[in-house]
């Protein structure tokens, strides 16, 4: 049984990762800015080994508090799933305000850095740890987001590879999962807002699987990458996109 931190755990892929890890017996510290969402997953899972922390991955104090709570609750941190992320509504560079750019970079990229930096001392002292960052197909191609999101997700993948390079010999594996289209809180507006259906349909048309993913389909790959079953997987970018980027 391992102990994990999952960020963005209140919704979508993060909630699915939490279900998956709790389901296999891991301890999980679920971090999210939205306390209501954390309460909801707590109520759903009723798990003894689930702790929650309301906080922002872009805030050093919130990150440190979550790390401390994980240590106090479980005594080790074996897995970090850095998954919190926000979308820029597909805004092109010319229409991207500095405020939007900073906000997207801070949550998606700086948050991933702050979480990794904060767990490293514990993982190094254990001589073992597994970091799985949620990147995206936007780590490879344009069109899965706007300018800031695509730049941030390219950064998440580069950062993950550097983590693998720097810490592999010290027992820490770092990998990225790169989802394609997943119906979650992040993308729900595309299904519900007027005039967005063509965007949803275009993605289906571009995807050999011919559909959007369920968050659980991403979470199962994250669970694998986080586990000893992936013991020789270092610095990988696991694309889970229904075939979007090869089509
Ligand atoms: P979601 O909106 O359903 O869930 C994201 C969660 O992160 C929310 O509960 C939100 O409250 C939380 N969050 C947002 N900012 C935060 C912060 N600063 N600190 C802590 N928590 C914060 O979205 P999702 O689709 O499950 O997204 C999870 C990850 O997957 C993101 O990194 C996203 O970029 C990535 N991703 C999603 C898709 C997709 O199609 N949904 C595709 C590729 C990658």
Boltz pocket constraint, residues with backbone or C-beta under 6 A from the ligand:
constraints:
  - pocket:
      binder: B
      contacts: [[A, 7], [A, 8], [A, 9], [A, 10], [A, 11], [A, 12], [A, 13], [A, 14], [A, 31], [A, 32], [A, 33], [A, 34], [A, 37], [A, 55], [A, 56], [A, 57], [A, 58], [A, 82], [A, 83], [A, 84], [A, 85], [A, 86], [A, 107], [A, 111], [A, 134], [A, 135], [A, 136], [A, 137], [A, 178], [A, 179], [A, 180], [A, 181], [A, 182], [A, 183], [A, 184], [A, 185], [A, 186], [A, 187]]
      max_distance: 6.0
